[in-house]
Amino acid sequence: MVELRTAPAFEADDRRVVAVGTAVWLVLLALCLVFLGRLRADGHLWWVAACATGAGLGLLGLLVLRRRDAGRQRRLSPPSTTQTSPVV
């Protein structure tokens, strides 16, 4: 019988990964816009929409990761020791 070992967990910077992917989509979108006439003539106009969608989803992903990290930071930070009085 073969014994399987588990690999150690791999940590990655999620924000950097999504930012690089988004940047790639934005560069591809810019290239598609430069060659828009040729893409239209060849029937590949959908490439522009695909690049715009990839860039948009990447930006949305960055926003989601930012909110997730802010929530984690709030949960992990120690509670405030100062009492605030209610506003009347």
MODELLER restraints for C-alpha pairs under 7 A, 6 or more apart:
rsr = mdl.restraints
at = mdl.atoms
rsr.add(forms.Gaussian(group=physical.xy_distance, feature=features.Distance(at['CA:15:A'], at['CA:62:A']), mean=6.42, stdev=0.5))
rsr.add(forms.Gaussian(group=physical.xy_distance, feature=features.Distance(at['CA:15:A'], at['CA:65:A']), mean=6.63, stdev=0.5))
rsr.add(forms.Gaussian(group=physical.xy_distance, feature=features.Distance(at['CA:18:A'], at['CA:58:A']), mean=6.19, stdev=0.5))
rsr.add(forms.Gaussian(group=physical.xy_distance, feature=features.Distance(at['CA:18:A'], at['CA:61:A']), mean=6.89, stdev=0.5))
rsr.add(forms.Gaussian(group=physical.xy_distance, feature=features.Distance(at['CA:18:A'], at['CA:62:A']), mean=6.58, stdev=0.5))
rsr.add(forms.Gaussian(group=physical.xy_distance, feature=features.Distance(at['CA:21:A'], at['CA:58:A']), mean=6.97, stdev=0.5))
rsr.add(forms.Gaussian(group=physical.xy_distance, feature=features.Distance(at['CA:22:A'], at['CA:54:A']), mean=6.99, stdev=0.5))
rsr.add(forms.Gaussian(group=physical.xy_distance, feature=features.Distance(at['CA:22:A'], at['CA:55:A']), mean=5.12, stdev=0.5))
rsr.add(forms.Gaussian(group=physical.xy_distance, feature=features.Distance(at['CA:22:A'], at['CA:58:A']), mean=4.83, stdev=0.5))
rsr.add(forms.Gaussian(group=physical.xy_distance, feature=features.Distance(at['CA:22:A'], at['CA:59:A']), mean=6.76, stdev=0.5))
rsr.add(forms.Gaussian(group=physical.xy_distance, feature=features.Distance(at['CA:25:A'], at['CA:51:A']), mean=5.46, stdev=0.5))
rsr.add(forms.Gaussian(group=physical.xy_distance, feature=features.Distance(at['CA:25:A'], at['CA:54:A']), mean=5.81, stdev=0.5))
rsr.add(forms.Gaussian(group=physical.xy_distance, feature=features.Distance(at['CA:25:A'], at['CA:55:A']), mean=5.11, stdev=0.5))
rsr.add(forms.Gaussian(group=physical.xy_distance, feature=features.Distance(at['CA:26:A'], at['CA:55:A']), mean=5.70, stdev=0.5))
rsr.add(forms.Gaussian(group=physical.xy_distance, feature=features.Distance(at['CA:28:A'], at['CA:51:A']), mean=6.34, stdev=0.5))
rsr.add(forms.Gaussian(group=physical.xy_distance, feature=features.Distance(at['CA:29:A'], at['CA:48:A']), mean=6.09, stdev=0.5))
rsr.add(forms.Gaussian(group=physical.xy_distance, feature=features.Distance(at['CA:29:A'], at['CA:51:A']), mean=5.06, stdev=0.5))
rsr.add(forms.Gaussian(group=physical.xy_distance, feature=features.Distance(at['CA:29:A'], at['CA:52:A']), mean=6.24, stdev=0.5))
rsr.add(forms.Gaussian(group=physical.xy_distance, feature=features.Distance(at['CA:32:A'], at['CA:48:A']), mean=5.82, stdev=0.5))
rsr.add(forms.Gaussian(group=physical.xy_distance, feature=features.Distance(at['CA:39:A'], at['CA:45:A']), mean=5.28, stdev=0.5))
